Amino acid sequence: MLGEYLGVALAAVFAAATLAKQRHAEQAEKARLRAIEEARIQRERERHEREAKRHQFLIEMENDYAEFGKLVRLASRLNSQAESDGSETYNRLVKTLNSIVEQFDRRFRREEIESEMDCLGLFLDDDAV
């Protein structure tokens, strides 16, 4: 009789242990799937942030380019009036303007744009174009 109770008790312990392992495995799988989903959501959020940064980058570049065009036209006008024997102050102003135009010009070179894009992290390999 004691042997029967012992057998029933061992069977119950074994069943409980099996059930606990199964529940633990299910919880681990749920946690794994939740982590995968959270990672996907985070990647999507970061992709949207990069998209917004690219948009802002292009808007700022467009504004800078418009300003650059104005400065180029102004420099052309003032350069046409500069004289080697003219006013020192005027010629210094024209040289300053020409320097600013050169700086802006460098800003729109491909290498500078790519460098700035890299620094800002505007693209990752999995970003759609």
Distance bins in CASP14 RR format, pairs under 12 A and 6 or more apart:
PFRMAT RR
TARGET T0000
AUTHOR 0000-0000-0000
RMODE 2
METHOD distances of the structure
MODEL  1
1 7 0 0 0 0 0 1 0 0 0 0 0
1 8 0 0 0 0 0 1 0 0 0 0 0
2 8 0 0 0 0 0 1 0 0 0 0 0
2 9 0 0 0 0 0 1 0 0 0 0 0
3 9 0 0 0 0 1 0 0 0 0 0 0
3 10 0 0 0 0 1 0 0 0 0 0 0
3 11 0 0 0 0 0 1 0 0 0 0 0
4 10 0 0 0 0 0 1 0 0 0 0 0
4 11 0 0 0 0 0 1 0 0 0 0 0
5 11 0 0 0 0 0 1 0 0 0 0 0
5 12 0 0 0 0 0 1 0 0 0 0 0
6 12 0 0 0 0 0 1 0 0 0 0 0
6 13 0 0 0 0 0 1 0 0 0 0 0
7 13 0 0 0 0 1 0 0 0 0 0 0
7 14 0 0 0 0 1 0 0 0 0 0 0
7 15 0 0 0 0 0 1 0 0 0 0 0
8 14 0 0 0 0 0 1 0 0 0 0 0
8 15 0 0 0 0 0 1 0 0 0 0 0
9 15 0 0 0 0 0 1 0 0 0 0 0
9 16 0 0 0 0 0 1 0 0 0 0 0
10 16 0 0 0 0 0 1 0 0 0 0 0
10 17 0 0 0 0 0 1 0 0 0 0 0
11 17 0 0 0 0 0 1 0 0 0 0 0
11 18 0 0 0 0 0 1 0 0 0 0 0
12 18 0 0 0 0 0 1 0 0 0 0 0
12 19 0 0 0 0 0 1 0 0 0 0 0
13 19 0 0 0 0 0 1 0 0 0 0 0
13 20 0 0 0 0 0 1 0 0 0 0 0
14 20 0 0 0 0 0 1 0 0 0 0 0
14 21 0 0 0 0 0 1 0 0 0 0 0
15 21 0 0 0 0 0 1 0 0 0 0 0
15 22 0 0 0 0 0 1 0 0 0 0 0
16 22 0 0 0 0 0 1 0 0 0 0 0
16 23 0 0 0 0 0 1 0 0 0 0 0
17 23 0 0 0 0 0 1 0 0 0 0 0
17 24 0 0 0 0 0 1 0 0 0 0 0
18 24 0 0 0 0 0 1 0 0 0 0 0
18 25 0 0 0 0 0 1 0 0 0 0 0
19 25 0 0 0 0 0 1 0 0 0 0 0
19 26 0 0 0 0 0 1 0 0 0 0 0
20 26 0 0 0 0 0 1 0 0 0 0 0
20 27 0 0 0 0 0 1 0 0 0 0 0
21 27 0 0 0 0 0 1 0 0 0 0 0
21 28 0 0 0 0 0 1 0 0 0 0 0
22 28 0 0 0 0 0 1 0 0 0 0 0
22 29 0 0 0 0 0 1 0 0 0 0 0
23 29 0 0 0 0 0 1 0 0 0 0 0
23 30 0 0 0 0 0 1 0 0 0 0 0
24 30 0 0 0 0 0 1 0 0 0 0 0
24 31 0 0 0 0 0 1 0 0 0 0 0
25 31 0 0 0 0 0 1 0 0 0 0 0
25 32 0 0 0 0 0 1 0 0 0 0 0
26 32 0 0 0 0 0 1 0 0 0 0 0
26 33 0 0 0 0 0 1 0 0 0 0 0
27 33 0 0 0 0 0 1 0 0 0 0 0
27 34 0 0 0 0 0 1 0 0 0 0 0
28 34 0 0 0 0 0 1 0 0 0 0 0
28 35 0 0 0 0 0 1 0 0 0 0 0
29 35 0 0 0 0 0 1 0 0 0 0 0
29 36 0 0 0 0 0 1 0 0 0 0 0
30 36 0 0 0 0 0 1 0 0 0 0 0
30 37 0 0 0 0 0 1 0 0 0 0 0
31 37 0 0 0 0 0 1 0 0 0 0 0
31 38 0 0 0 0 0 1 0 0 0 0 0
32 38 0 0 0 0 0 1 0 0 0 0 0
32 39 0 0 0 0 0 1 0 0 0 0 0
33 39 0 0 0 0 0 1 0 0 0 0 0
33 40 0 0 0 0 0 1 0 0 0 0 0
34 40 0 0 0 0 0 1 0 0 0 0 0
34 41 0 0 0 0 0 1 0 0 0 0 0
35 41 0 0 0 0 0 1 0 0 0 0 0
35 42 0 0 0 0 0 1 0 0 0 0 0
36 42 0 0 0 0 0 1 0 0 0 0 0
36 43 0 0 0 0 0 1 0 0 0 0 0
37 43 0 0 0 0 0 1 0 0 0 0 0
37 44 0 0 0 0 0 1 0 0 0 0 0
38 44 0 0 0 0 0 1 0 0 0 0 0
38 45 0 0 0 0 0 1 0 0 0 0 0
39 45 0 0 0 0 0 1 0 0 0 0 0
39 46 0 0 0 0 0 1 0 0 0 0 0
40 46 0 0 0 0 0 1 0 0 0 0 0
40 47 0 0 0 0 0 1 0 0 0 0 0
40 126 0 0 0 0 0 1 0 0 0 0 0
41 47 0 0 0 0 0 1 0 0 0 0 0
41 48 0 0 0 0 0 1 0 0 0 0 0
42 48 0 0 0 0 0 1 0 0 0 0 0
42 49 0 0 0 0 0 1 0 0 0 0 0
43 49 0 0 0 0 0 1 0 0 0 0 0
43 50 0 0 0 0 0 1 0 0 0 0 0
43 124 0 0 0 0 1 0 0 0 0 0 0
43 125 0 0 0 0 0 1 0 0 0 0 0
43 126 1 0 0 1 0 0 0 0 0 0 0
43 127 0 0 0 0 0 1 0 0 0 0 0
44 50 0 0 0 0 0 1 0 0 0 0 0
44 51 0 0 0 0 0 1 0 0 0 0 0
44 126 0 0 0 0 0 1 0 0 0 0 0
44 127 0 0 0 0 0 1 0 0 0 0 0
44 128 0 0 0 0 0 1 0 0 0 0 0
45 51 0 0 0 0 0 1 0 0 0 0 0
45 52 0 0 0 0 0 1 0 0 0 0 0
46 52 0 0 0 0 0 1 0 0 0 0 0
46 53 0 0 0 0 0 1 0 0 0 0 0
46 121 0 0 0 0 0 1 0 0 0 0 0
46 122 0 0 0 0 0 1 0 0 0 0 0
46 123 0 0 0 0 0 1 0 0 0 0 0
46 124 0 0 0 0 1 0 0 0 0 0 0
46 126 0 0 0 0 0 1 0 0 0 0 0
46 127 0 0 0 0 1 0 0 0 0 0 0
47 53 0 0 0 0 0 1 0 0 0 0 0
47 54 0 0 0 0 0 1 0 0 0 0 0
47 121 0 0 0 0 0 1 0 0 0 0 0
47 122 0 0 0 0 0 1 0 0 0 0 0
47 123 0 0 0 0 0 1 0 0 0 0 0
47 124 1 0 0 1 0 0 0 0 0 0 0
47 125 0 0 0 0 0 1 0 0 0 0 0
47 126 1 0 0 1 0 0 0 0 0 0 0
47 127 1 0 0 1 0 0 0 0 0 0 0
47 128 0 0 0 0 1 0 0 0 0 0 0
48 54 0 0 0 0 0 1 0 0 0 0 0
48 55 0 0 0 0 0 1 0 0 0 0 0
48 127 0 0 0 0 0 1 0 0 0 0 0
48 128 0 0 0 0 0 1 0 0 0 0 0
49 55 0 0 0 0 0 1 0 0 0 0 0
49 56 0 0 0 0 0 1 0 0 0 0 0
49 120 0 0 0 0 0 1 0 0 0 0 0
49 121 0 0 0 0 0 1 0 0 0 0 0
49 122 0 0 0 0 0 1 0 0 0 0 0
49 124 0 0 0 0 0 1 0 0 0 0 0
49 127 0 0 0 0 0 1 0 0 0 0 0
50 56 0 0 0 0 0 1 0 0 0 0 0
50 57 0 0 0 0 0 1 0 0 0 0 0
50 117 0 0 0 0 0 1 0 0 0 0 0
50 120 0 0 0 0 1 0 0 0 0 0 0
50 121 1 0 0 1 0 0 0 0 0 0 0
50 122 1 0 1 0 0 0 0 0 0 0 0
50 123 1 0 0 1 0 0 0 0 0 0 0
50 124 1 0 0 1 0 0 0 0 0 0 0
50 125 0 0 0 0 0 1 0 0 0 0 0
50 126 0 0 0 0 0 1 0 0 0 0 0
50 127 1 0 0 1 0 0 0 0 0 0 0
50 128 0 0 0 0 0 1 0 0 0 0 0
50 129 0 0 0 0 0 1 0 0 0 0 0
51 57 0 0 0 0 0 1 0 0 0 0 0
51 58 0 0 0 0 0 1 0 0 0 0 0
51 121 0 0 0 0 0 1 0 0 0 0 0
51 122 0 0 0 0 1 0 0 0 0 0 0
51 123 0 0 0 0 1 0 0 0 0 0 0
51 124 0 0 0 0 0 1 0 0 0 0 0
51 127 1 0 0 1 0 0 0 0 0 0 0
51 128 0 0 0 0 1 0 0 0 0 0 0
51 129 0 0 0 0 0 1 0 0 0 0 0
52 58 0 0 0 0 0 1 0 0 0 0 0
52 59 0 0 0 0 0 1 0 0 0 0 0
52 120 0 0 0 0 0 1 0 0 0 0 0
52 122 0 0 0 0 0 1 0 0 0 0 0
53 59 0 0 0 0 0 1 0 0 0 0 0
53 60 0 0 0 0 0 1 0 0 0 0 0
53 116 0 0 0 0 0 1 0 0 0 0 0
53 117 0 0 0 0 1 0 0 0 0 0 0
53 119 0 0 0 0 0 1 0 0 0 0 0
53 120 1 0 0 1 0 0 0 0 0 0 0
53 121 1 0 0 1 0 0 0 0 0 0 0
53 122 1 0 1 0 0 0 0 0 0 0 0
53 123 0 0 0 0 1 0 0 0 0 0 0
53 124 0 0 0 0 0 1 0 0 0 0 0
53 127 0 0 0 0 0 1 0 0 0 0 0
54 60 0 0 0 0 0 1 0 0 0 0 0
54 61 0 0 0 0 0 1 0 0 0 0 0
54 113 0 0 0 0 0 1 0 0 0 0 0
54 116 0 0 0 0 0 1 0 0 0 0 0
54 117 0 0 0 0 1 0 0 0 0 0 0
54 120 0 0 0 0 1 0 0 0 0 0 0
54 121 0 0 0 0 1 0 0 0 0 0 0
54 122 1 0 1 0 0 0 0 0 0 0 0
54 123 1 0 0 1 0 0 0 0 0 0 0
54 124 0 0 0 0 0 1 0 0 0 0 0
54 127 0 0 0 0 1 0 0 0 0 0 0
54 128 0 0 0 0 0 1 0 0 0 0 0
54 129 0 0 0 0 0 1 0 0 0 0 0
55 61 0 0 0 0 0 1 0 0 0 0 0
55 62 0 0 0 0 0 1 0 0 0 0 0
55 122 0 0 0 0 1 0 0 0 0 0 0
56 62 0 0 0 0 0 1 0 0 0 0 0
56 63 0 0 0 0 0 1 0 0 0 0 0
56 120 0 0 0 0 1 0 0 0 0 0 0
56 122 0 0 0 0 1 0 0 0 0 0 0
57 63 0 0 0 0 0 1 0 0 0 0 0
57 64 0 0 0 0 0 1 0 0 0 0 0
57 113 0 0 0 0 1 0 0 0 0 0 0
57 114 0 0 0 0 0 1 0 0 0 0 0
57 116 1 0 0 1 0 0 0 0 0 0 0
57 117 1 0 0 1 0 0 0 0 0 0 0
57 118 0 0 0 0 0 1 0 0 0 0 0
57 119 0 0 0 0 0 1 0 0 0 0 0
57 120 1 0 0 1 0 0 0 0 0 0 0
57 121 0 0 0 0 1 0 0 0 0 0 0
57 122 1 0 0 1 0 0 0 0 0 0 0
57 123 0 0 0 0 0 1 0 0 0 0 0
58 64 0 0 0 0 0 1 0 0 0 0 0
58 65 0 0 0 0 0 1 0 0 0 0 0
58 113 0 0 0 0 0 1 0 0 0 0 0
58 116 0 0 0 0 0 1 0 0 0 0 0
58 117 0 0 0 0 0 1 0 0 0 0 0
58 120 0 0 0 0 0 1 0 0 0 0 0
58 122 0 0 0 0 1 0 0 0 0 0 0
59 65 0 0 0 0 0 1 0 0 0 0 0
59 66 0 0 0 0 0 1 0 0 0 0 0
60 66 0 0 0 0 0 1 0 0 0 0 0
60 67 0 0 0 0 0 1 0 0 0 0 0
60 107 0 0 0 0 0 1 0 0 0 0 0
60 113 0 0 0 0 0 1 0 0 0 0 0
60 116 0 0 0 0 0 1 0 0 0 0 0
60 120 0 0 0 0 0 1 0 0 0 0 0
61 67 0 0 0 0 0 1 0 0 0 0 0
61 68 0 0 0 0 1 0 0 0 0 0 0
61 104 0 0 0 0 0 1 0 0 0 0 0
61 107 0 0 0 0 1 0 0 0 0 0 0
61 108 1 0 0 1 0 0 0 0 0 0 0
61 112 0 0 0 0 0 1 0 0 0 0 0
61 113 1 0 0 1 0 0 0 0 0 0 0
61 116 0 0 0 0 1 0 0 0 0 0 0
61 117 0 0 0 0 0 1 0 0 0 0 0
61 120 0 0 0 0 0 1 0 0 0 0 0
61 122 0 0 0 0 0 1 0 0 0 0 0
62 68 0 0 0 0 0 1 0 0 0 0 0
62 69 0 0 0 0 0 1 0 0 0 0 0
62 108 0 0 0 0 0 1 0 0 0 0 0
63 69 0 0 0 0 0 1 0 0 0 0 0
63 70 0 0 0 0 0 1 0 0 0 0 0
63 104 0 0 0 0 0 1 0 0 0 0 0
63 107 0 0 0 0 0 1 0 0 0 0 0
64 70 0 0 0 0 0 1 0 0 0 0 0
64 71 0 0 0 0 0 1 0 0 0 0 0
64 100 0 0 0 0 0 1 0 0 0 0 0
64 103 0 0 0 0 0 1 0 0 0 0 0
64 104 1 0 0 1 0 0 0 0 0 0 0
64 105 0 0 0 0 0 1 0 0 0 0 0
64 106 0 0 0 0 0 1 0 0 0 0 0
64 107 1 0 0 1 0 0 0 0 0 0 0
64 108 1 0 0 1 0 0 0 0 0 0 0
64 112 0 0 0 0 0 1 0 0 0 0 0
64 113 0 0 0 0 0 1 0 0 0 0 0
64 116 0 0 0 0 0 1 0 0 0 0 0
65 71 0 0 0 0 0 1 0 0 0 0 0
65 72 0 0 0 0 0 1 0 0 0 0 0
65 104 0 0 0 0 1 0 0 0 0 0 0
65 105 0 0 0 0 0 1 0 0 0 0 0
65 107 0 0 0 0 1 0 0 0 0 0 0
65 108 1 0 0 1 0 0 0 0 0 0 0
65 113 0 0 0 0 0 1 0 0 0 0 0
66 72 0 0 0 0 0 1 0 0 0 0 0
66 73 0 0 0 0 0 1 0 0 0 0 0
66 104 0 0 0 0 0 1 0 0 0 0 0
66 108 0 0 0 0 0 1 0 0 0 0 0
67 73 0 0 0 0 0 1 0 0 0 0 0
67 74 0 0 0 0 0 1 0 0 0 0 0
67 100 0 0 0 0 1 0 0 0 0 0 0
67 101 0 0 0 0 0 1 0 0 0 0 0
67 103 0 0 0 0 0 1 0 0 0 0 0
67 104 1 0 0 1 0 0 0 0 0 0 0
67 107 0 0 0 0 0 1 0 0 0 0 0
67 108 0 0 0 0 0 1 0 0 0 0 0
68 74 0 0 0 0 0 1 0 0 0 0 0
68 75 0 0 0 0 0 1 0 0 0 0 0
68 100 0 0 0 0 1 0 0 0 0 0 0
68 101 1 0 0 1 0 0 0 0 0 0 0
68 102 0 0 0 0 0 1 0 0 0 0 0
68 103 0 0 0 0 1 0 0 0 0 0 0
68 104 1 0 1 0 0 0 0 0 0 0 0
68 105 1 0 0 1 0 0 0 0 0 0 0
68 106 0 0 0 0 0 1 0 0 0 0 0
68 107 1 0 0 1 0 0 0 0 0 0 0
68 108 1 0 0 1 0 0 0 0 0 0 0
68 109 0 0 0 0 0 1 0 0 0 0 0
69 75 0 0 0 0 1 0 0 0 0 0 0
69 76 0 0 0 0 1 0 0 0 0 0 0
69 100 0 0 0 0 0 1 0 0 0 0 0
69 101 0 0 0 0 1 0 0 0 0 0 0
69 104 0 0 0 0 1 0 0 0 0 0 0
69 105 0 0 0 0 0 1 0 0 0 0 0
69 107 0 0 0 0 0 1 0 0 0 0 0
69 108 0 0 0 0 0 1 0 0 0 0 0
70 76 0 0 0 0 0 1 0 0 0 0 0
70 77 0 0 0 0 0 1 0 0 0 0 0
70 97 0 0 0 0 0 1 0 0 0 0 0
70 100 0 0 0 0 0 1 0 0 0 0 0
70 101 0 0 0 0 0 1 0 0 0 0 0
70 104 0 0 0 0 0 1 0 0 0 0 0
71 77 0 0 0 0 0 1 0 0 0 0 0
71 78 0 0 0 0 0 1 0 0 0 0 0
71 79 0 0 0 0 0 1 0 0 0 0 0
71 94 0 0 0 0 0 1 0 0 0 0 0
71 96 0 0 0 0 0 1 0 0 0 0 0
71 97 1 0 0 1 0 0 0 0 0 0 0
71 98 0 0 0 0 1 0 0 0 0 0 0
71 99 0 0 0 0 0 1 0 0 0 0 0
71 100 1 0 0 1 0 0 0 0 0 0 0
71 101 1 0 1 0 0 0 0 0 0 0 0
71 102 0 0 0 0 0 1 0 0 0 0 0
71 103 0 0 0 0 1 0 0 0 0 0 0
71 104 1 0 0 1 0 0 0 0 0 0 0
71 105 0 0 0 0 1 0 0 0 0 0 0
71 107 0 0 0 0 0 1 0 0 0 0 0
72 78 0 0 0 0 0 1 0 0 0 0 0
72 79 0 0 0 0 0 1 0 0 0 0 0
72 97 0 0 0 0 1 0 0 0 0 0 0
72 98 0 0 0 0 0 1 0 0 0 0 0
72 100 0 0 0 0 0 1 0 0 0 0 0
72 101 1 0 1 0 0 0 0 0 0 0 0
72 102 0 0 0 0 0 1 0 0 0 0 0
72 104 0 0 0 0 1 0 0 0 0 0 0
72 105 0 0 0 0 1 0 0 0 0 0 0
72 108 0 0 0 0 0 1 0 0 0 0 0
73 79 0 0 0 0 0 1 0 0 0 0 0
73 80 0 0 0 0 0 1 0 0 0 0 0
73 97 0 0 0 0 0 1 0 0 0 0 0
73 101 0 0 0 0 0 1 0 0 0 0 0
74 80 0 0 0 0 0 1 0 0 0 0 0
74 81 0 0 0 0 0 1 0 0 0 0 0
74 93 0 0 0 0 0 1 0 0 0 0 0
74 94 0 0 0 0 1 0 0 0 0 0 0
74 96 0 0 0 0 0 1 0 0 0 0 0
74 97 1 0 0 1 0 0 0 0 0 0 0
74 98 0 0 0 0 0 1 0 0 0 0 0
74 100 0 0 0 0 1 0 0 0 0 0 0
74 101 0 0 0 0 1 0 0 0 0 0 0
74 104 0 0 0 0 0 1 0 0 0 0 0
75 81 0 0 0 0 0 1 0 0 0 0 0
75 82 0 0 0 0 1 0 0 0 0 0 0
75 93 0 0 0 0 0 1 0 0 0 0 0
75 94 1 0 0 1 0 0 0 0 0 0 0
75 95 0 0 0 0 0 1 0 0 0 0 0
75 96 0 0 0 0 0 1 0 0 0 0 0
75 97 1 0 1 0 0 0 0 0 0 0 0
75 98 1 0 1 0 0 0 0 0 0 0 0
75 99 0 0 0 0 1 0 0 0 0 0 0
75 100 0 0 0 0 1 0 0 0 0 0 0
75 101 1 0 1 0 0 0 0 0 0 0 0
75 102 0 0 0 0 1 0 0 0 0 0 0
75 103 0 0 0 0 0 1 0 0 0 0 0
75 104 0 0 0 0 0 1 0 0 0 0 0
75 105 0 0 0 0 0 1 0 0 0 0 0
76 82 0 0 0 0 0 1 0 0 0 0 0
76 94 0 0 0 0 0 1 0 0 0 0 0
76 97 0 0 0 0 0 1 0 0 0 0 0
76 98 0 0 0 0 0 1 0 0 0 0 0
76 101 0 0 0 0 1 0 0 0 0 0 0
77 94 0 0 0 0 1 0 0 0 0 0 0
77 97 0 0 0 0 1 0 0 0 0 0 0
78 87 0 0 0 0 0 1 0 0 0 0 0
78 90 0 0 0 0 1 0 0 0 0 0 0
78 91 0 0 0 0 1 0 0 0 0 0 0
78 92 0 0 0 0 0 1 0 0 0 0 0
78 93 1 0 0 1 0 0 0 0 0 0 0
78 94 1 0 1 0 0 0 0 0 0 0 0
78 95 0 0 0 0 0 1 0 0 0 0 0
78 96 0 0 0 0 0 1 0 0 0 0 0
78 97 1 0 0 1 0 0 0 0 0 0 0
78 98 0 0 0 0 1 0 0 0 0 0 0
78 100 0 0 0 0 0 1 0 0 0 0 0
78 101 0 0 0 0 0 1 0 0 0 0 0
79 90 0 0 0 0 0 1 0 0 0 0 0
79 91 0 0 0 0 0 1 0 0 0 0 0
79 93 0 0 0 0 0 1 0 0 0 0 0
79 94 1 0 0 1 0 0 0 0 0 0 0
79 95 0 0 0 0 1 0 0 0 0 0 0
79 97 0 0 0 0 1 0 0 0 0 0 0
79 98 1 0 0 1 0 0 0 0 0 0 0
79 101 0 0 0 0 1 0 0 0 0 0 0
80 94 0 0 0 0 1 0 0 0 0 0 0
81 87 0 0 0 0 0 1 0 0 0 0 0
81 90 1 0 0 1 0 0 0 0 0 0 0
81 91 0 0 0 0 0 1 0 0 0 0 0
81 93 0 0 0 0 0 1 0 0 0 0 0
81 94 0 0 0 0 1 0 0 0 0 0 0
81 97 0 0 0 0 0 1 0 0 0 0 0
82 88 0 0 0 0 0 1 0 0 0 0 0
82 89 0 0 0 0 0 1 0 0 0 0 0
82 90 1 0 0 1 0 0 0 0 0 0 0
82 91 1 0 1 0 0 0 0 0 0 0 0
82 92 0 0 0 0 0 1 0 0 0 0 0
82 93 0 0 0 0 1 0 0 0 0 0 0
82 94 1 0 1 0 0 0 0 0 0 0 0
82 95 0 0 0 0 1 0 0 0 0 0 0
82 96 0 0 0 0 0 1 0 0 0 0 0
82 97 0 0 0 0 1 0 0 0 0 0 0
82 98 0 0 0 0 1 0 0 0 0 0 0
83 90 0 0 0 0 1 0 0 0 0 0 0
83 91 1 0 0 1 0 0 0 0 0 0 0
83 94 0 0 0 0 1 0 0 0 0 0 0
84 90 0 0 0 0 0 1 0 0 0 0 0
84 91 0 0 0 0 1 0 0 0 0 0 0
84 94 0 0 0 0 0 1 0 0 0 0 0
85 91 0 0 0 0 1 0 0 0 0 0 0
86 92 0 0 0 0 0 1 0 0 0 0 0
86 93 0 0 0 0 0 1 0 0 0 0 0
86 94 0 0 0 0 0 1 0 0 0 0 0
87 93 0 0 0 0 1 0 0 0 0 0 0
87 94 0 0 0 0 1 0 0 0 0 0 0
88 94 0 0 0 0 0 1 0 0 0 0 0
88 95 0 0 0 0 0 1 0 0 0 0 0
89 95 0 0 0 0 0 1 0 0 0 0 0
89 96 0 0 0 0 0 1 0 0 0 0 0
90 96 0 0 0 0 0 1 0 0 0 0 0
90 97 0 0 0 0 0 1 0 0 0 0 0
91 97 0 0 0 0 0 1 0 0 0 0 0
91 98 0 0 0 0 0 1 0 0 0 0 0
92 98 0 0 0 0 0 1 0 0 0 0 0
92 99 0 0 0 0 0 1 0 0 0 0 0
93 99 0 0 0 0 0 1 0 0 0 0 0
93 100 0 0 0 0 0 1 0 0 0 0 0
94 100 0 0 0 0 0 1 0 0 0 0 0
94 101 0 0 0 0 0 1 0 0 0 0 0
95 101 0 0 0 0 0 1 0 0 0 0 0
95 102 0 0 0 0 0 1 0 0 0 0 0
96 102 0 0 0 0 0 1 0 0 0 0 0
96 103 0 0 0 0 0 1 0 0 0 0 0
97 103 0 0 0 0 0 1 0 0 0 0 0
97 104 0 0 0 0 0 1 0 0 0 0 0
98 104 0 0 0 0 0 1 0 0 0 0 0
98 105 0 0 0 0 0 1 0 0 0 0 0
99 105 0 0 0 0 0 1 0 0 0 0 0
99 106 0 0 0 0 0 1 0 0 0 0 0
100 106 0 0 0 0 0 1 0 0 0 0 0
100 107 0 0 0 0 0 1 0 0 0 0 0
101 107 0 0 0 0 0 1 0 0 0 0 0
101 108 0 0 0 0 0 1 0 0 0 0 0
102 108 0 0 0 0 0 1 0 0 0 0 0
102 109 0 0 0 0 0 1 0 0 0 0 0
103 109 0 0 0 0 0 1 0 0 0 0 0
103 112 0 0 0 0 0 1 0 0 0 0 0
104 112 0 0 0 0 0 1 0 0 0 0 0
105 112 0 0 0 0 1 0 0 0 0 0 0
106 112 1 0 1 0 0 0 0 0 0 0 0
106 113 0 0 0 0 0 1 0 0 0 0 0
106 115 0 0 0 0 0 1 0 0 0 0 0
106 116 0 0 0 0 0 1 0 0 0 0 0
107 113 0 0 0 0 1 0 0 0 0 0 0
107 115 0 0 0 0 0 1 0 0 0 0 0
107 116 0 0 0 0 1 0 0 0 0 0 0
108 114 0 0 0 0 0 1 0 0 0 0 0
108 116 0 0 0 0 0 1 0 0 0 0 0
109 115 0 0 0 0 1 0 0 0 0 0 0
109 116 0 0 0 0 0 1 0 0 0 0 0
110 116 0 0 0 0 0 1 0 0 0 0 0
110 117 0 0 0 0 0 1 0 0 0 0 0
111 117 0 0 0 0 0 1 0 0 0 0 0
111 118 0 0 0 0 0 1 0 0 0 0 0
112 118 0 0 0 0 0 1 0 0 0 0 0
112 119 0 0 0 0 0 1 0 0 0 0 0
113 119 0 0 0 0 0 1 0 0 0 0 0
113 120 0 0 0 0 0 1 0 0 0 0 0
113 122 0 0 0 0 0 1 0 0 0 0 0
114 120 0 0 0 0 0 1 0 0 0 0 0
114 121 0 0 0 0 0 1 0 0 0 0 0
114 122 0 0 0 0 1 0 0 0 0 0 0
114 123 0 0 0 0 0 1 0 0 0 0 0
115 121 0 0 0 0 0 1 0 0 0 0 0
115 122 0 0 0 0 0 1 0 0 0 0 0
116 122 0 0 0 0 1 0 0 0 0 0 0
116 123 0 0 0 0 0 1 0 0 0 0 0
117 123 1 0 0 1 0 0 0 0 0 0 0
117 124 0 0 0 0 0 1 0 0 0 0 0
117 127 0 0 0 0 0 1 0 0 0 0 0
118 124 0 0 0 0 0 1 0 0 0 0 0
121 127 0 0 0 0 1 0 0 0 0 0 0
122 129 0 0 0 0 0 1 0 0 0 0 0
123 129 0 0 0 0 1 0 0 0 0 0 0
END
